[in-house]
């Protein structure tokens, strides 16, 4: 349920409502707007009497039942867009953020070279996998903690923020020591213990859509993170499994962007690299993603994609990446946004 109160009330009045809800087993989260205070309450007793009891409390304007299965992520709970602050930048606001870098951290030299190029392009977030979930156990699995150390060195030298994937509940604390944004990959979207654990890090979480996940399943995965106290969730459309893999690795569902914008208040970004699997398709799909309202892009960039240990065919070379940024900047301007 959502409890609506006026902002001109004293803190003690709001706190009494919160305590009443918590006493009845509800988890609560406050969202303070200009004119209203919204208290989201999930769990607790299912008796209708608690709703009636809250409605008659001092300062309560109304109590709204949330009908969708996802509560905290819904527009019913929070009407304004969530803007996630990361140092001196933000995700979900007017500025579109681009995350770029190699699929995998391969070596110190490789990463620092790409990080320098990305820094010069004006992009502020470096992506790179230290742990790689691969379909085959015989393929490159990542440099693990050494890869994290290289990412940290790249951040120290360039000032870029770091986003990298965490795959295991036992590694969340370690990865969180190095990363600014924790990524949950497509294979782990319904790894509920992992979703619960990353919530405890209190760092922004980039949640990629599952290979075959519906919109609702995807949002419910975000709900796991939010229910455990972390509301800094970024939804990432990265394509869903298709029956036609000859021409595109996945089907990049750009309709998901406006759908999610209507259903939730969370930032939505798009990954055209994994979404298509082919560098020639990355550029047009990135442009389209910005046109449909995406809050950001995550793009794979590699100085020598022909030598990449994984996903080379979908990586942009630095000059093509620079050209794409200029195109995206123009489209962002048409949309009333900046890059």
C-alpha positions in Angstrom: 0.0 0.0 0.0 1.0 3.7 -0.3 0.2 6.2 2.4 -0.1 9.8 1.1 0.7 12.6 3.6 1.3 16.3 3.2 4.9 17.7 3.4 4.0 20.4 6.0 3.5 17.8 8.7 5.9 17.5 11.6 8.3 14.6 11.5 6.7 13.1 14.6 3.4 12.8 12.8 5.0 10.9 9.9 7.0 8.7 12.2 3.9 7.5 14.1 2.4 6.2 10.8 5.7 4.5 10.0 5.9 2.9 13.4 2.3 1.7 13.1 3.1 0.0 9.8 6.3 -1.5 11.0 4.6 -2.8 14.1 2.2 -4.7 11.8 5.0 -6.3 9.9 5.4 -3.9 7.0 8.6 -2.7 5.5 8.5 1.0 4.8 10.2 3.4 2.4 9.6 7.2 2.4 9.6 9.3 -0.8 9.4 13.0 -0.2 8.1 15.2 -3.0 7.5 19.0 -3.1 3.9 18.7 -1.9 3.4 15.1 -0.7 5.2 12.5 1.3 4.6 8.9 0.1 5.2 6.0 2.5 5.4 2.7 0.6 4.5 -0.3 2.8 5.1 -3.9 1.6 4.5 -7.2 3.3 2.8 -7.2 6.7 -0.7 -8.3 7.5 -3.2 -8.7 4.7 -6.2 -7.7 6.9 -8.2 -4.8 5.5 -8.4 -3.4 9.1 -4.8 -2.2 9.0 -5.6 0.0 6.0 -8.6 1.5 7.8 -6.5 2.0 10.9 -3.9 4.0 8.9 -6.5 6.0 7.0 -7.8 7.6 10.3 -4.4 8.5 11.7 -3.4 12.1 11.9 -2.0 13.7 8.7 -3.0 10.8 6.4 -4.6 12.1 3.3 -5.4 8.7 1.7 -4.2 5.1 1.5 -3.8 3.5 -2.0 -3.6 -0.2 -2.7 -1.0 -1.1 -5.2 -2.5 -3.6 -7.6 0.6 -4.6 -9.6 2.8 -7.3 -8.1 5.8 -5.0 -8.1 5.3 -2.4 -5.4 8.4 -0.3 -4.8 9.4 -0.1 -8.5 6.0 1.0 -9.7 4.8 4.4 -10.9 2.0 4.1 -8.4 4.5 4.2 -5.6 6.7 7.0 -7.0 5.5 9.2 -9.9 8.7 11.2 -10.5 11.7 9.6 -12.1 14.4 8.1 -9.9 17.7 9.9 -10.5 20.7 7.9 -9.2 23.7 10.1 -8.1 27.2 8.7 -8.7 29.8 11.2 -7.6 29.4 14.2 -9.9 27.2 12.5 -12.5 23.7 11.2 -12.4 21.7 8.5 -14.2 18.0 9.0 -15.0 18.1 12.7 -15.3 18.4 15.1 -18.3 21.8 13.9 -19.2 22.2 10.6 -21.1 25.1 8.5 -19.7 27.3 6.2 -21.8 29.2 3.3 -20.3 31.9 1.9 -22.5 34.8 -0.4 -22.5 35.8 -4.0 -23.4 33.6 -7.0 -22.7 36.4 -8.5 -20.6 39.5 -7.1 -18.9 42.2 -9.0 -20.7 45.4 -7.3 -19.5 46.5 -4.1 -17.7 47.9 -2.6 -20.9 44.6 -3.3 -22.8 42.4 -1.8 -20.2 44.5 1.3 -19.6 44.6 2.0 -23.4 40.9 1.8 -23.7 40.2 3.7 -20.5 42.4 6.6 -21.8 40.5 6.7 -25.1 37.1 6.6 -23.4 38.2 9.4 -21.0 39.2 11.5 -24.0 35.8 10.9 -25.6 34.1 12.6 -22.7 32.4 9.4 -21.4 32.5 9.0 -17.6 31.8 5.3 -16.9 34.2 2.4 -17.9 32.7 -1.0 -18.3 34.8 -4.2 -18.2 34.3 -7.8 -17.0 36.6 -9.2 -14.4 34.4 -12.3 -13.9 32.9 -13.7 -17.1 29.9 -16.0 -17.2 30.5 -18.1 -20.3 28.3 -20.7 -21.8 31.3 -23.1 -22.2 33.5 -23.9 -19.2 36.5 -24.1 -21.6 36.4 -20.5 -22.7 38.0 -17.4 -21.0 36.4 -16.9 -17.6 38.0 -13.6 -16.7 41.0 -12.4 -14.7 38.9 -12.3 -11.5 40.4 -10.2 -8.7 43.4 -9.2 -10.8 40.9 -7.8 -13.3 39.3 -5.8 -10.5 42.7 -4.4 -9.6 43.3 -3.3 -13.2 39.9 -1.6 -13.2 40.7 0.2 -10.0 44.0 1.4 -11.5 42.2 2.7 -14.6 39.8 4.6 -12.3 42.7 6.1 -10.4 44.5 7.2 -13.6 41.5 8.5 -15.5 38.8 9.4 -12.9 36.3 7.2 -14.7 33.6 5.4 -12.7 33.6 1.6 -12.9 30.8 -0.8 -13.7 31.5 -4.6 -13.6 29.6 -7.8 -13.1 29.3 -9.8 -9.9 28.2 -13.4 -10.3 28.5 -15.0 -6.9 27.1 -14.1 -3.5 30.5 -14.9 -2.0 32.2 -12.3 -4.2 29.8 -9.4 -3.7 31.8 -7.8 -0.9 35.0 -8.1 -2.9 33.6 -6.7 -6.1 31.9 -3.8 -4.2 35.3 -2.7 -2.9 36.4 -2.0 -6.5 33.2 -1.2 -8.4 31.1 2.0 -8.4 28.1 0.1 -10.1 27.5 -3.6 -9.6 26.2 -5.4 -12.7 23.8 -8.4 -12.5 24.1 -10.2 -15.8 21.4 -11.8 -17.9 22.1 -15.3 -16.5 21.6 -14.2 -12.9 18.5 -12.1 -13.1 16.6 -14.7 -11.1 19.4 -15.6 -8.8 17.5 -14.3 -5.8 20.2 -14.8 -3.2 22.5 -12.8 -5.3 19.9 -10.0 -5.8 19.4 -9.9 -2.1 23.1 -9.8 -1.4 23.9 -6.9 -3.9 21.2 -4.9 -2.2 23.3 -4.8 1.0 26.2 -3.2 -0.8 24.1 0.1 -1.1 25.8 0.7 -4.5 23.9 1.3 -7.7 22.9 -2.0 -9.4 22.7 -2.4 -13.2 20.2 -5.2 -13.7 20.3 -6.7 -17.2 17.2 -8.3 -18.6 17.2 -12.1 -18.7 17.7 -14.1 -21.9 14.0 -14.9 -22.0 12.5 -12.7 -19.3 9.2 -11.0 -19.5 8.9 -7.4 -18.6 7.2 -8.3 -15.3 9.8 -10.9 -14.4 12.5 -8.3 -15.0 10.8 -5.7 -12.8 10.2 -8.3 -10.1 13.9 -9.0 -10.0 14.4 -5.3 -9.4 11.8 -5.5 -6.6 14.0 -8.1 -4.8 16.8 -5.6 -4.7 14.6 -2.7 -3.6 12.7 -4.7 -1.0 16.1 -5.3 0.7 16.8 -1.6 1.0 18.6 -0.6 -2.2 16.5 1.6 -4.5 19.4 2.5 -6.8 18.5 0.1 -9.6 19.2 0.7 -13.3 17.3 -1.5 -15.8 19.3 -2.6 -18.9 17.7 -4.0 -22.0 20.2 -6.3 -23.7 18.1 -8.3 -26.1 16.1 -11.5 -25.6 16.7 -14.9 -27.2 15.5 -15.4 -30.7 15.0 -18.2 -33.2 16.9 -16.4 -35.8 20.6 -16.1 -34.8 22.0 -15.9 -38.3 21.6 -12.1 -38.6 21.4 -10.9 -35.0 22.6 -12.4 -31.7 19.4 -11.4 -29.9 16.3 -9.4 -30.5 16.9 -6.0 -29.0 13.5 -5.0 -27.6 13.5 -1.2 -27.8 9.8 -1.2 -27.0 10.8 -2.2 -23.5 12.2 1.3 -22.9 8.9 3.3 -23.1 7.0 0.4 -21.6 9.3 0.4 -18.5 9.2 4.2 -18.4 5.4 4.0 -18.1 5.4 1.2 -15.5 8.3 2.1 -13.3 10.3 5.2 -12.1 13.7 3.5 -12.5 16.4 4.6 -15.1 16.5 2.5 -18.2 19.5 2.0 -20.4 20.2 -0.1 -23.5 23.0 -2.5 -24.5 23.1 -2.6 -28.3 26.3 -4.6 -28.3 25.0 -7.8 -26.6 21.6 -7.0 -28.1 22.8 -7.5 -31.6 26.2 -9.2 -31.4 27.4 -7.4 -34.6 29.3 -4.1 -34.6 27.5 -2.9 -37.8 24.2 -3.1 -35.9 25.4 -1.4 -32.7 25.4 2.1 -34.1 21.9 2.3 -35.6 20.4 0.5 -32.5 22.2 2.9 -30.2 20.8 5.9 -32.0 17.3 4.3 -31.9 17.6 3.6 -28.2 18.2 7.3 -27.4 15.3 8.3 -29.7 12.9 6.1 -27.7 13.9 7.6 -24.4 16.7 5.5 -23.0 18.6 7.1 -20.1 21.9 5.7 -21.2 23.9 3.2 -23.3 26.4 0.5 -22.5 28.7 -0.1 -25.5 31.6 -2.5 -26.0 34.7 -0.8 -27.3 38.0 -2.5 -28.1 41.2 -1.1 -29.7 41.8 -4.5 -31.4 38.5 -6.4 -31.6 40.1 -9.0 -33.9 42.2 -10.0 -30.9 39.5 -9.9 -28.2 39.2 -13.0 -26.0 35.4 -12.7 -26.2 32.7 -10.9 -28.1 35.1 -9.2 -30.6 32.5 -9.1 -33.4 30.2 -6.8 -31.4 33.0 -4.3 -30.3 33.4 -0.9 -31.8 36.8 0.4 -32.7 37.6 3.7 -31.0 37.1 5.9 -34.0 33.7 4.3 -34.7 32.8 4.8 -31.1 33.7 8.5 -31.3 31.6 8.9 -34.4 28.7 7.3 -32.7 28.9 9.7 -29.7 28.6 12.6 -32.1 25.5 11.1 -33.7 23.9 10.2 -30.3 24.6 13.8 -29.1 22.5 15.2 -32.0 19.6 12.9 -31.3 19.8 13.6 -27.6 19.5 17.3 -28.4 16.3 16.7 -30.5 14.9 14.8 -27.5 15.6 17.8 -25.2 18.5 16.0 -23.5 22.2 16.2 -23.3 25.1 13.8 -23.6 
